[in-house]
C-alpha cells in the first residue's frame, strides 16, 4: 500500500512563452506542506514556440511528467495543471531565484532555484563490492504463461542455504520495491545474505524484466508468482528446499498468507505490515489515519466517514464490475455540489479515480477476507508492524494474526509492534506518507536484526 497516497504533482509538460530572459534548465525547490516538504523540479527547454518542460518529484520517484499550459512573461512564471486542479505562480527575482506558491485547493510556498536537486542520502543502500554472489535470473510461471525476472543473492561460503522470497506491496513495484528514493528490498536482501540467508527478489509481473500485464493482476495472481519463485528455488542446488520462506511487505504480507494457506512446503512467513483484515475495513481505517495525519479534525472525519463507508461497501459487493461502476458513479454524483459537477476537470478526475477503484486488483482486495486463509497457516509466522503506521494499522492487523493463525493450534506465532516506526519501518518524525522520501533511514536496523535472527532460529529445527 504504497503508492497509494501521493497527494501532489502527478505531472506536467508546459508550453511556455517568454520575453528576453532565458530560464532553460532545471529548477528545484521544496514544497512546504503542513507536516512535511516535497522536492519539486521543473525541467525547462526553449524552443522556437517558447518553452517545453517536464516535472520531477524525486521524493516520490516520479520523473518526466507532462503538465498543462505555462506562461513566462515579465519575470512571472505561471503554470496551470488542470488535471489535478492545481497551479504554480512565481516571480524571478534579481538573486536568480523564483519565489512563488503552488495552489491545489490550499496554497503552499514553493521557491525555486536553478540546478539539480540534491540527491537524498541513503546511507543504508549497499554498495559493491559485495561479500556474496548476486545473480540476475528469470523463471517461468507456467500456470500464468509469463516470465518473472529477479535477482538471487547467495552467501559466498557454505551450501544448502535457507532462503526467502520477497513479495512487494501494492502498486507496480520493481525487485527493490523502490519507493520515494528508497530501496527497501535491496537493503533487506543485502542484510539477510550477509548473514547466511539466500534471497530472491523479483520485479512484479509487467514491471522491469517481468512479462505479464500488471493492470489485470490480483493478489491471487501474485501468490501464483511467489509460488513459481519458490519452485525455482527448490531447483537450485545451493538452496535447502525445506527451508524456503516468504517475507511480504504490506499487501505482500496478504499474498504470503494466501500462499501459505495452500502450500504446505513454505517453511515460514514474515509479514511486514501485512494487511490481514478485510479490504474495505482496512481502507476505512487507512483513510482515517491518513486524514488525521494531514491535519483533519475528528469532527471533519466523522462527517466524511459515512460517505467513504458507503463507497467501500459498494466496491465490496459480489456483483459485476459494470454493476458496481453504475452504483459507485451514482453515489459520487449524489454527494457532490452542483457547481463541481459542472466542472469538466472534476468529471475527468472522477473517471480516473473510478477506474483505479474498479481495477481487478482493487476490487479483489476490497472483497477478500483473509480470515479463512489465516486459519490454515501451519508454518512459523512472524508478524511485525510499526506503531506509527498510518496505512496498515498495527493493532488491528497484528491482532488478526494472533487470533486466527493461533486458532488452528499453531503455537509458532510471534507478533511485534515497534515504537516510532512507520509503514516502511523507518524511524519517523511527523510519520506522514510524504515524509517517507525525506528520511535517510530506509529500514530500522532493529527490524533487520530481528527478522534475520528469527529466520535462522526457525531454520535450525
URRA-V807318 format. One record per backbone hydrogen bond with DSSP energy under -0.5 kcal/mol. NH is the residue of the N-H (numbers start at 1). CO is the residue of the C=O. If there is no record, write none. Layout:
nh=(NH;NH)
co=(CO;CO)
This chain:
nh=(4;5;6;7;12;13;16;23;25;27;28;29;31;31;32;32;33;33;38;40;41;42;43;44;44;45;47;50;51;52;54;55;55;56;57;60;61;62;65;67;68;70;71;72;73;73;76;77;77;78;78;79;80;81;84;85;86;87;88;89;90;91;92;93;93;96;98;99;99;100;101;102;103;103;104;106;108;110;112;113;115;125;133;135;137;139;141;142;144;145;146;148;150;151;152;153;153;154;156;161;162;163;164;165;166;167;173;177;179;182;184;185;186;187;188;189;190;191;192;193;194;195;195;196;197;198;199;200;201;201;202;203;204;206;207;210;211;214;216;217;221;222;223;224;225;226;227;228;229;230;231;232;233;234;235;235;236;237;239;240;241;243;245;245;246;247;248;249;250;252;253;254;255;256;257;258;259;260;261;262;262;263;264;266;267;269;270;271;272;272;273;273;275;276;279;279;280;282;283;284;285;286;287;288;289;290;291;292;293;294;294;295;296;301;302;303;304;305;306;308;309;310;311;312;313;314;315;316;317;319;324;325;326;327;328;329;330;331;332;333;334;335;335;336;336;340;341;342;343;344;347;348;349;350;351;352;353;354;355;356;357;358;359;360;363;364;365;366;367;368;370;372;374;375;376;376;377;380;381;382;383;384;385;387;388;389;397;398;399;400;401;402;403;404;405;406;406;408;409;410;411;413;414;416;418;418;419;421;422;425;428;428;435;436;438;439;439;444;448;449;450;451;452;453;454;455;456;457;458;459;460;461)
co=(2;3;3;5;65;66;51;21;44;42;113;40;29;38;30;109;31;36;31;29;56;27;54;25;42;52;50;47;16;45;43;12;65;41;62;57;58;57;55;12;80;15;78;17;71;76;73;75;90;71;76;88;69;86;81;82;81;103;79;101;77;99;75;91;97;93;112;91;97;98;89;108;87;101;106;104;102;100;98;28;26;122;154;152;150;148;146;140;141;141;141;139;137;201;135;151;199;133;131;238;196;243;198;245;200;247;171;174;182;179;177;176;176;183;184;185;186;187;188;189;190;191;192;193;192;162;153;164;151;199;166;149;173;211;204;207;147;212;213;214;218;218;219;220;221;222;223;224;225;226;227;228;229;230;231;232;233;235;236;161;239;240;163;243;268;165;270;167;272;249;250;250;251;252;253;254;255;256;257;258;259;259;262;263;244;380;246;382;248;270;271;384;250;274;365;368;366;278;279;280;281;282;283;284;285;286;287;288;289;290;291;292;291;297;298;299;300;301;302;304;305;306;307;308;309;310;311;312;314;317;320;321;322;323;324;325;326;327;328;329;330;331;332;332;333;337;337;338;340;342;343;344;345;346;347;348;349;350;351;352;353;354;356;215;359;360;361;362;363;364;368;369;370;371;372;373;374;267;412;269;414;271;416;418;421;386;393;394;395;396;397;398;399;400;401;401;402;405;406;405;409;411;381;383;385;416;417;418;426;422;420;426;432;433;435;435;436;425;444;445;446;447;448;449;450;451;452;453;454;455;457;458)
